Each structure stands twice: as structure tokens, then as C-alpha cells.
Amino acid sequence: MTINKMTRRFKYAGLTLPDPAPDLDVDSVRSLYAASYPEITTAALTGPEAVDGTLVYTFTKAIGTKG
């Protein structure tokens, strides 16, 4: 029996973002990408979904009105 660790991939706003560090948890990855994509901090997270041996996490922009 062989155990293989699945790689992760993140999707946001039509972009595929690589896993910056496999040892980080998903919230840490969100914080890391927030420097480039500030709206990712309020985005909803879905996943992981297994696709071709890769775990895919999807950040979806929050839709709403201010006030």
C-alpha cells in the first residue's frame, strides 16, 4: 500500500493559483494571496474537490451591497 500526498491548487476570479507552500493551512494561503488580491479576504471558500489527483479549493467573491 502506497500513500501519496495530493497536491493543492487554488482558484480565484478565473485564475488558477499555485500552492505557495504545501505545509501552510488554507487560511494562511488566503492571507498570503491577500497581498495581491485584497478581496480574497472576504471570499467564500469551497472545496477541496479532487480533480485528476489534485485538491482544488475555490475562492468565490462575496456579492452584496454596502450599508
N, C-alpha and C positions, 0 to 999 in steps of 0.2 A: 504494500500500500504506500502510495506516494502522496504527500501533501504539498500542493503548490499554492503559494500566496497569489491571490488575484491582484492585478494592477488596478489603479483607480483612474478615473477620468472625470472631469467636471465640465458641465455645460452651462453657459450663461449667455443670454441675449443672442443666440445663434452662433456663439463661439464655442469651440472646444478648447478647454484649458487643461494643460498637463498637470499631473500631480507634482507639486513643488517638492514634497518630501514625504515618502511613504510612512514615516513614523509620526507625522502630525495627525491629530484628530481633525474631523471635518470642520469644527468651529474655528480651529487655528488656521486651516486653509482659507476659510471665509475671511478671516481677519487679514491674512496675507494678501489676498486678492483685492481687499477693500481699498488699498492704496491706489490701485489702477482703476477700479470700478467701484466708486463710493456707494452706489445704490445697491450693491450686493449685500450690504449690511442689513437691509430690511427685506431682502428677497426671501421667498419661501423655499425651503429645501425639500426635494423629493428624492427618493431612492434610498439605497442603491438598487439599481436594476442590472442584472447580469446580462451583458451583451458580448458575445464572442470571447468569453474568458476575461472580460474587463468589467469592473464595477463602475457603473455610470451614475453620478449624482447630478441632479439638475437644480439650478437656482432659477427661480421664476420671479420676475419683478412684481412687487406689490402694486396693485392697482387700487386707487382710491382717490378721494378728494381731501384737500386740506381744510382744516377748520372744523 
